[in-house]
Amino acid sequence: MADREVVVRLGGDEALVLFEWLTRTDRLTNDFGDLVEDQAEQRALWNLTCLLERELVEPLSPVYQELVGRARDRLRDQP
């Protein structure tokens, strides 16, 4: 199991919103703080953040927060 790769497909909006949440949570809780029970969980979250960072171009945009806002709007359940 250790060397088995798992592929997860995300839409662009999902990836962007998840990346924003991961980076914000990491920053606000100082390395995910009390959210993790084990350092391995922290490492997995950091690794996921890095994978998303490599794929996304939006974080480099001067209108990044606006792009995140639009992605959130598209992902929300409609009433």
N, CA, C and O atoms as CSV, one atom per row, in Angstrom:
chain,resi,resn,atom,element,x,y,z
A,1,MET,N,N,0.817,-1.193,0.000
A,1,MET,CA,C,0.000,0.000,0.000
A,1,MET,C,C,0.861,1.257,0.000
A,1,MET,O,O,0.448,2.265,-0.574
A,2,ALA,N,N,2.009,1.241,0.603
A,2,ALA,CA,C,2.840,2.441,0.735
A,2,ALA,C,C,3.252,3.019,-0.618
A,2,ALA,O,O,3.351,4.238,-0.757
A,3,ASP,N,N,3.492,2.176,-1.608
A,3,ASP,CA,C,3.937,2.709,-2.893
A,3,ASP,C,C,2.810,2.756,-3.921
A,3,ASP,O,O,3.067,2.935,-5.111
A,4,ARG,N,N,1.569,2.597,-3.476
A,4,ARG,CA,C,0.419,2.700,-4.376
A,4,ARG,C,C,0.036,4.165,-4.533
A,4,ARG,O,O,-0.145,4.872,-3.542
A,5,GLU,N,N,-0.084,4.611,-5.754
A,5,GLU,CA,C,-0.479,5.992,-6.013
A,5,GLU,C,C,-1.985,6.073,-6.160
A,5,GLU,O,O,-2.601,5.227,-6.808
A,6,VAL,N,N,-2.571,7.087,-5.561
A,6,VAL,CA,C,-4.003,7.317,-5.652
A,6,VAL,C,C,-4.217,8.590,-6.464
A,6,VAL,O,O,-3.616,9.625,-6.177
A,7,VAL,N,N,-5.058,8.509,-7.458
A,7,VAL,CA,C,-5.348,9.655,-8.308
A,7,VAL,C,C,-6.729,10.186,-7.944
A,7,VAL,O,O,-7.711,9.443,-7.930
A,8,VAL,N,N,-6.790,11.476,-7.651
A,8,VAL,CA,C,-8.051,12.137,-7.333
A,8,VAL,C,C,-8.237,13.249,-8.350
A,8,VAL,O,O,-7.332,14.057,-8.558
A,9,ARG,N,N,-9.380,13.295,-8.973
A,9,ARG,CA,C,-9.656,14.336,-9.961
A,9,ARG,C,C,-10.521,15.412,-9.320
A,9,ARG,O,O,-11.545,15.125,-8.700
A,10,LEU,N,N,-10.088,16.645,-9.480
A,10,LEU,CA,C,-10.826,17.798,-8.976
A,10,LEU,C,C,-11.098,18.740,-10.121
A,10,LEU,O,O,-10.293,18.864,-11.044
A,11,GLY,N,N,-12.231,19.402,-10.058
A,11,GLY,CA,C,-12.478,20.484,-10.999
A,11,GLY,C,C,-11.617,21.681,-10.602
A,11,GLY,O,O,-11.121,21.750,-9.478
A,12,GLY,N,N,-11.447,22.602,-11.513
A,12,GLY,CA,C,-10.642,23.788,-11.234
A,12,GLY,C,C,-11.153,24.584,-10.051
A,12,GLY,O,O,-10.369,25.045,-9.221
A,13,ASP,N,N,-12.473,24.750,-9.969
A,13,ASP,CA,C,-13.049,25.485,-8.839
A,13,ASP,C,C,-12.783,24.761,-7.525
A,13,ASP,O,O,-12.432,25.387,-6.525
A,14,GLU,N,N,-12.950,23.451,-7.530
A,14,GLU,CA,C,-12.694,22.670,-6.317
A,14,GLU,C,C,-11.240,22.791,-5.888
A,14,GLU,O,O,-10.950,22.981,-4.706
A,15,ALA,N,N,-10.334,22.682,-6.841
A,15,ALA,CA,C,-8.907,22.772,-6.532
A,15,ALA,C,C,-8.555,24.141,-5.963
A,15,ALA,O,O,-7.802,24.239,-4.994
A,16,LEU,N,N,-9.093,25.187,-6.559
A,16,LEU,CA,C,-8.779,26.538,-6.105
A,16,LEU,C,C,-9.331,26.806,-4.707
A,16,LEU,O,O,-8.629,27.352,-3.856
A,17,VAL,N,N,-10.582,26.425,-4.468
A,17,VAL,CA,C,-11.192,26.641,-3.156
A,17,VAL,C,C,-10.473,25.803,-2.094
A,17,VAL,O,O,-10.233,26.280,-0.985
A,18,LEU,N,N,-10.137,24.576,-2.425
A,18,LEU,CA,C,-9.420,23.731,-1.479
A,18,LEU,C,C,-8.034,24.298,-1.185
A,18,LEU,O,O,-7.609,24.319,-0.030
A,19,PHE,N,N,-7.327,24.757,-2.213
A,19,PHE,CA,C,-6.012,25.351,-2.016
A,19,PHE,C,C,-6.105,26.574,-1.108
A,19,PHE,O,O,-5.292,26.735,-0.198
A,20,GLU,N,N,-7.081,27.423,-1.349
A,20,GLU,CA,C,-7.254,28.625,-0.522
A,20,GLU,C,C,-7.507,28.235,0.930
A,20,GLU,O,O,-6.924,28.821,1.842
A,21,TRP,N,N,-8.370,27.251,1.147
A,21,TRP,CA,C,-8.672,26.818,2.516
A,21,TRP,C,C,-7.439,26.230,3.195
A,21,TRP,O,O,-7.162,26.531,4.356
A,22,LEU,N,N,-6.699,25.392,2.472
A,22,LEU,CA,C,-5.497,24.779,3.051
A,22,LEU,C,C,-4.457,25.835,3.428
A,22,LEU,O,O,-3.904,25.798,4.528
A,23,THR,N,N,-4.192,26.771,2.520
A,23,THR,CA,C,-3.168,27.777,2.816
A,23,THR,C,C,-3.615,28.715,3.935
A,23,THR,O,O,-2.813,29.091,4.790
A,24,ARG,N,N,-4.887,29.091,3.928
A,24,ARG,CA,C,-5.402,29.972,4.983
A,24,ARG,C,C,-5.390,29.259,6.337
A,24,ARG,O,O,-4.984,29.845,7.340
A,25,THR,N,N,-5.827,28.017,6.369
A,25,THR,CA,C,-5.856,27.253,7.610
A,25,THR,C,C,-4.454,27.031,8.149
A,25,THR,O,O,-4.222,27.151,9.352
A,26,ASP,N,N,-3.521,26.710,7.269
A,26,ASP,CA,C,-2.130,26.523,7.682
A,26,ASP,C,C,-1.579,27.805,8.294
A,26,ASP,O,O,-0.903,27.772,9.322
A,27,ARG,N,N,-1.868,28.917,7.666
A,27,ARG,CA,C,-1.372,30.215,8.133
A,27,ARG,C,C,-2.030,30.615,9.467
A,27,ARG,O,O,-1.346,31.068,10.385
A,28,LEU,N,N,-3.337,30.447,9.569
A,28,LEU,CA,C,-4.059,30.886,10.766
A,28,LEU,C,C,-3.828,29.992,11.980
A,28,LEU,O,O,-3.874,30.459,13.118
A,29,THR,N,N,-3.578,28.712,11.737
A,29,THR,CA,C,-3.403,27.793,12.862
A,29,THR,C,C,-1.941,27.485,13.135
A,29,THR,O,O,-1.628,26.673,14.006
A,30,ASN,N,N,-1.038,28.132,12.392
A,30,ASN,CA,C,0.394,27.901,12.568
A,30,ASN,C,C,0.723,26.420,12.350
A,30,ASN,O,O,0.923,25.673,13.308
A,31,ASP,N,N,0.776,26.018,11.116
A,31,ASP,CA,C,1.095,24.641,10.718
A,31,ASP,C,C,-0.028,23.664,11.048
A,31,ASP,O,O,0.240,22.540,11.473
A,32,PHE,N,N,-1.253,24.065,10.864
A,32,PHE,CA,C,-2.459,23.277,11.080
A,32,PHE,C,C,-2.742,23.010,12.555
A,32,PHE,O,O,-3.711,22.325,12.881
A,33,GLY,N,N,-1.922,23.535,13.438
A,33,GLY,CA,C,-2.165,23.535,14.876
A,33,GLY,C,C,-2.897,22.334,15.422
A,33,GLY,O,O,-2.486,21.193,15.217
A,34,ASP,N,N,-3.994,22.600,16.126
A,34,ASP,CA,C,-4.764,21.552,16.802
A,34,ASP,C,C,-5.645,20.748,15.855
A,34,ASP,O,O,-6.368,19.856,16.302
A,35,LEU,N,N,-5.603,21.038,14.574
A,35,LEU,CA,C,-6.448,20.313,13.621
A,35,LEU,C,C,-5.940,18.906,13.341
A,35,LEU,O,O,-6.689,18.061,12.850
A,36,VAL,N,N,-4.683,18.651,13.648
A,36,VAL,CA,C,-4.112,17.340,13.364
A,36,VAL,C,C,-3.800,16.602,14.663
A,36,VAL,O,O,-3.417,17.204,15.666
A,37,GLU,N,N,-3.973,15.304,14.616
A,37,GLU,CA,C,-3.648,14.465,15.765
A,37,GLU,C,C,-2.238,13.923,15.685
A,37,GLU,O,O,-1.642,13.571,16.703
A,38,ASP,N,N,-1.708,13.855,14.487
A,38,ASP,CA,C,-0.410,13.238,14.267
A,38,ASP,C,C,0.342,14.056,13.219
A,38,ASP,O,O,-0.273,14.611,12.309
A,39,GLN,N,N,1.647,14.132,13.338
A,39,GLN,CA,C,2.446,14.908,12.386
A,39,GLN,C,C,2.294,14.385,10.968
A,39,GLN,O,O,2.491,15.134,10.011
A,40,ALA,N,N,1.949,13.113,10.814
A,40,ALA,CA,C,1.742,12.548,9.478
A,40,ALA,C,C,0.568,13.229,8.774
A,40,ALA,O,O,0.598,13.418,7.558
A,41,GLU,N,N,-0.465,13.598,9.534
A,41,GLU,CA,C,-1.594,14.318,8.953
A,41,GLU,C,C,-1.154,15.687,8.471
A,41,GLU,O,O,-1.553,16.135,7.396
A,42,GLN,N,N,-0.335,16.345,9.264
A,42,GLN,CA,C,0.206,17.649,8.880
A,42,GLN,C,C,1.006,17.521,7.583
A,42,GLN,O,O,0.862,18.339,6.674
A,43,ARG,N,N,1.841,16.501,7.504
A,43,ARG,CA,C,2.659,16.283,6.305
A,43,ARG,C,C,1.769,16.027,5.094
A,43,ARG,O,O,2.034,16.550,4.011
A,44,ALA,N,N,0.717,15.227,5.264
A,44,ALA,CA,C,-0.189,14.934,4.146
A,44,ALA,C,C,-0.868,16.210,3.659
A,44,ALA,O,O,-1.023,16.404,2.453
A,45,LEU,N,N,-1.277,17.087,4.587
A,45,LEU,CA,C,-1.907,18.358,4.200
A,45,LEU,C,C,-0.917,19.268,3.495
A,45,LEU,O,O,-1.268,19.916,2.509
A,46,TRP,N,N,0.312,19.326,3.983
A,46,TRP,CA,C,1.341,20.128,3.309
A,46,TRP,C,C,1.597,19.598,1.904
A,46,TRP,O,O,1.709,20.372,0.953
A,47,ASN,N,N,1.690,18.270,1.777
A,47,ASN,CA,C,1.937,17.673,0.463
A,47,ASN,C,C,0.798,17.977,-0.511
A,47,ASN,O,O,1.035,18.288,-1.678
A,48,LEU,N,N,-0.436,17.885,-0.020
A,48,LEU,CA,C,-1.585,18.215,-0.861
A,48,LEU,C,C,-1.544,19.677,-1.289
A,48,LEU,O,O,-1.819,19.995,-2.446
A,49,THR,N,N,-1.206,20.552,-0.372
A,49,THR,CA,C,-1.083,21.976,-0.693
A,49,THR,C,C,-0.037,22.181,-1.792
A,49,THR,O,O,-0.265,22.946,-2.729
A,50,CYS,N,N,1.087,21.513,-1.683
A,50,CYS,CA,C,2.153,21.643,-2.685
A,50,CYS,C,C,1.719,21.118,-4.045
A,50,CYS,O,O,2.035,21.714,-5.074
A,51,LEU,N,N,0.994,20.000,-4.050
A,51,LEU,CA,C,0.502,19.454,-5.319
A,51,LEU,C,C,-0.448,20.427,-6.001
A,51,LEU,O,O,-0.364,20.639,-7.211
A,52,LEU,N,N,-1.349,21.015,-5.228
A,52,LEU,CA,C,-2.280,21.990,-5.798
A,52,LEU,C,C,-1.538,23.236,-6.268
A,52,LEU,O,O,-1.848,23.786,-7.325
A,53,GLU,N,N,-0.571,23.675,-5.492
A,53,GLU,CA,C,0.194,24.877,-5.855
A,53,GLU,C,C,0.909,24.698,-7.190
A,53,GLU,O,O,1.022,25.648,-7.965
A,54,ARG,N,N,1.385,23.506,-7.459
A,54,ARG,CA,C,2.069,23.232,-8.729
A,54,ARG,C,C,1.131,23.284,-9.919
A,54,ARG,O,O,1.552,23.605,-11.031
A,55,GLU,N,N,-0.143,22.971,-9.696
A,55,GLU,CA,C,-1.115,22.896,-10.784
A,55,GLU,C,C,-1.845,24.209,-11.056
A,55,GLU,O,O,-2.283,24.457,-12.179
A,56,LEU,N,N,-1.974,25.033,-10.049
A,56,LEU,CA,C,-2.799,26.241,-10.172
A,56,LEU,C,C,-1.977,27.451,-10.591
A,56,LEU,O,O,-0.862,27.650,-10.109
A,57,VAL,N,N,-2.527,28.248,-11.479
A,57,VAL,CA,C,-1.900,29.512,-11.867
A,57,VAL,C,C,-2.583,30.687,-11.164
A,57,VAL,O,O,-2.006,31.770,-11.063
A,58,GLU,N,N,-3.795,30.479,-10.684
A,58,GLU,CA,C,-4.577,31.561,-10.075
A,58,GLU,C,C,-3.904,32.219,-8.880
A,58,GLU,O,O,-4.032,33.434,-8.727
A,59,PRO,N,N,-3.188,31.482,-8.018
A,59,PRO,CA,C,-2.555,32.146,-6.870
A,59,PRO,C,C,-1.554,33.240,-7.265
A,59,PRO,O,O,-1.217,34.095,-6.445
A,60,LEU,N,N,-1.087,33.218,-8.495
A,60,LEU,CA,C,-0.140,34.236,-8.960
A,60,LEU,C,C,-0.845,35.465,-9.532
A,60,LEU,O,O,-0.197,36.465,-9.840
A,61,SER,N,N,-2.135,35.393,-9.670
A,61,SER,CA,C,-2.898,36.478,-10.280
A,61,SER,C,C,-3.090,37.638,-9.304
A,61,SER,O,O,-3.301,37.414,-8.112
A,62,PRO,N,N,-3.020,38.868,-9.798
A,62,PRO,CA,C,-3.292,40.021,-8.937
A,62,PRO,C,C,-4.747,40.075,-8.465
A,62,PRO,O,O,-5.065,40.791,-7.516
A,63,VAL,N,N,-5.629,39.321,-9.124
A,63,VAL,CA,C,-7.042,39.281,-8.724
A,63,VAL,C,C,-7.384,37.920,-8.109
A,63,VAL,O,O,-8.502,37.424,-8.257
A,64,TYR,N,N,-6.421,37.333,-7.427
A,64,TYR,CA,C,-6.585,36.002,-6.842
A,64,TYR,C,C,-7.830,35.898,-5.974
A,64,TYR,O,O,-8.608,34.958,-6.137
A,65,GLN,N,N,-8.038,36.827,-5.065
A,65,GLN,CA,C,-9.185,36.746,-4.158
A,65,GLN,C,C,-10.505,36.804,-4.931
A,65,GLN,O,O,-11.477,36.143,-4.564
A,66,GLU,N,N,-10.530,37.579,-5.976
A,66,GLU,CA,C,-11.731,37.642,-6.818
A,66,GLU,C,C,-11.978,36.295,-7.504
A,66,GLU,O,O,-13.118,35.839,-7.592
A,67,LEU,N,N,-10.919,35.670,-7.984
A,67,LEU,CA,C,-11.039,34.358,-8.620
A,67,LEU,C,C,-11.533,33.312,-7.626
A,67,LEU,O,O,-12.362,32.470,-7.969
A,68,VAL,N,N,-11.028,33.365,-6.406
A,68,VAL,CA,C,-11.478,32.444,-5.361
A,68,VAL,C,C,-12.966,32.685,-5.082
A,68,VAL,O,O,-13.735,31.733,-4.945
A,69,GLY,N,N,-13.365,33.949,-4.998
A,69,GLY,CA,C,-14.758,34.281,-4.748
A,69,GLY,C,C,-15.678,33.738,-5.820
A,69,GLY,O,O,-16.749,33.215,-5.515
A,70,ARG,N,N,-15.271,33.857,-7.068
A,70,ARG,CA,C,-16.083,33.327,-8.175
A,70,ARG,C,C,-16.171,31.805,-8.117
A,70,ARG,O,O,-17.231,31.224,-8.350
A,71,ALA,N,N,-15.042,31.166,-7.804
A,71,ALA,CA,C,-15.033,29.701,-7.697
A,71,ALA,C,C,-15.952,29.255,-6.561
A,71,ALA,O,O,-16.686,28.277,-6.705
A,72,ARG,N,N,-15.916,29.961,-5.443
A,72,ARG,CA,C,-16.809,29.629,-4.320
A,72,ARG,C,C,-18.274,29.769,-4.737
A,72,ARG,O,O,-19.104,28.915,-4.423
A,73,ASP,N,N,-18.578,30.857,-5.448
A,73,ASP,CA,C,-19.958,31.081,-5.903
A,73,ASP,C,C,-20.441,29.919,-6.776
A,73,ASP,O,O,-21.573,29.457,-6.631
A,74,ARG,N,N,-19.585,29.452,-7.674
A,74,ARG,CA,C,-19.978,28.370,-8.578
A,74,ARG,C,C,-20.136,27.038,-7.835
A,74,ARG,O,O,-20.929,26.192,-8.249
A,75,LEU,N,N,-19.394,26.849,-6.753
A,75,LEU,CA,C,-19.452,25.582,-6.017
A,75,LEU,C,C,-20.592,25.498,-5.010
A,75,LEU,O,O,-21.022,24.404,-4.645
A,76,ARG,N,N,-21.078,26.639,-4.565
A,76,ARG,CA,C,-22.131,26.626,-3.540
A,76,ARG,C,C,-23.396,25.944,-4.059
A,76,ARG,O,O,-23.744,26.046,-5.236
A,77,ASP,N,N,-24.068,25.248,-3.150
A,77,ASP,CA,C,-25.389,24.686,-3.480
A,77,ASP,C,C,-26.321,25.845,-3.791
A,77,ASP,O,O,-26.299,26.874,-3.115
A,78,GLN,N,N,-27.123,25.671,-4.801
A,78,GLN,CA,C,-28.084,26.702,-5.163
A,78,GLN,C,C,-29.378,26.465,-4.380
A,78,GLN,O,O,-29.848,25.332,-4.275
A,79,PRO,N,N,-29.958,27.558,-3.822
A,79,PRO,CA,C,-31.199,27.400,-3.049
A,79,PRO,C,C,-32.376,26.989,-3.917
A,79,PRO,O,O,-33.485,26.817,-3.411
